């Protein structure tokens, strides 16, 4: 059995969500965190956008909660802010290397990207996104077991990483393990309910598994 649908893992794991173009006034971290809970939608939009610039890893739970905001723009901005926060190591040298690795990914130079992200992991092993990007590159190179190992390292450091949870699903689809893929896609959607493509794959996998079960009766 071959999987019906395979998402673009590079998008699921590596690329921040697009957000509406806007330039909110500067906010401090404290103002942005408080703004996420405001009643006014414009205040929440400004706060979510600002969190992408001033947020820290300890602010991730607040941003994850904001993924369920009633306003779709706030949800999109919160998702984008999460990727921005995750992509900052707190070390200027590592951040420069990180951008270099992303550039190599864009050029589709897998070995060069792996080498750069490996250097990042050596320098700053607690930086989850270094592991995440290497997992993505390994996936694109067909090195699925290595990608799985790196995904596990990401979740140790960032359990809310919905991109990596979706990445697990991608890998298990490639390994022809649809039930395991489904469980990880469902976990990703539980963290971020705005992943429409993941929701679609979940429904297709459920239908596929149900059909397989009927065929074996």
Protein Blocks (a to p, Z undefined) as FASTA:
>chain_A
ZZfbdcdfklmmmmccdddddddddddfklmmmmmmpmblklmmmmmmmmmmmgcfklmm
mmmmmmmgfblklmmmmmmmmmmmmmpgoiaklmmmmmmmmmmmmnopaklmmmmmmmmm
mmmmmlmklmmmmmmmmmmnopaklmmmmmmmmmmmmmmlmklmmmmmmmmmmnopaklm
mmmmmmmmmmmmmlmklmmmmmmmmmmmmmmmmmmZZ
